[in-house]
Amino acid sequence: MVKERLSTSEISKARGLIEKLPETKRADYYLLLQGKVNYKNQRNNEAAATDLDGNPWMKKYNVTTVGDIIVTLLV
């Protein structure tokens, strides 16, 4: 996974290769793969967090961007 970004077909191929790895190693490679998509994922979102995002811990932990707010994704 040397390339910074991967095409859709490269991601598909990488998923197939990751599936062949021992289960104990797959999670690490799937996390690496998430950073290779061509679109911005939520973690890369640099939009300013506002009070409407609404959690008191945001000020406590100096959360300033939407990407710093943890998002649960269902697959």
C-alpha positions in Angstrom: 0.0 0.0 0.0 2.6 2.4 -1.1 0.3 4.7 -3.0 -1.4 7.6 -1.1 -4.8 7.0 -2.9 -6.2 3.9 -4.6 -8.8 3.6 -7.4 -12.0 1.6 -6.9 -10.5 -1.4 -8.7 -7.3 -1.2 -6.6 -9.4 -1.1 -3.4 -11.4 -4.1 -4.5 -8.2 -6.0 -5.2 -6.7 -5.0 -1.9 -9.9 -6.2 0.0 -9.5 -9.6 -1.7 -5.8 -9.8 -0.6 -6.7 -8.7 2.9 -9.3 -11.5 3.1 -6.5 -14.0 2.6 -4.6 -12.8 5.6 -4.9 -14.4 9.0 -7.9 -12.9 10.8 -5.6 -11.4 13.5 -3.9 -9.2 10.9 -6.9 -8.1 8.8 -8.1 -5.2 11.0 -4.8 -3.4 10.7 -4.8 -3.6 6.9 -8.5 -2.6 6.7 -7.6 0.5 8.7 -4.8 1.3 6.3 -7.1 0.8 3.4 -9.7 3.3 4.8 -7.1 6.0 4.4 -6.5 5.2 0.7 -10.0 6.1 -0.6 -10.2 9.0 -3.1 -13.0 10.8 -1.2 -12.7 12.5 2.2 -13.8 10.3 5.0 -15.3 11.8 8.2 -12.0 11.6 10.0 -10.4 13.9 7.5 -13.2 16.4 7.8 -11.7 19.8 8.7 -15.0 21.7 8.9 -15.2 23.6 12.2 -17.1 21.9 15.0 -19.8 24.2 16.4 -22.0 24.2 19.5 -24.7 22.6 17.3 -22.5 19.4 17.3 -23.3 19.6 20.9 -21.1 17.7 23.3 -19.7 19.3 26.5 -16.5 17.2 26.1 -15.7 19.1 22.9 -14.5 22.1 25.0 -12.9 19.9 27.6 -10.7 18.1 25.0 -10.3 21.1 22.6 -12.2 19.5 19.8 -12.2 22.0 17.0 -13.0 20.1 13.8 -15.9 17.8 12.8 -13.3 15.1 12.1 -12.3 15.0 15.7 -15.8 13.9 16.6 -16.0 10.1 16.6 -18.5 8.7 14.2 -20.0 5.2 14.3 -20.4 3.6 10.9 -22.6 0.6 10.3 -21.7 -1.7 7.5 
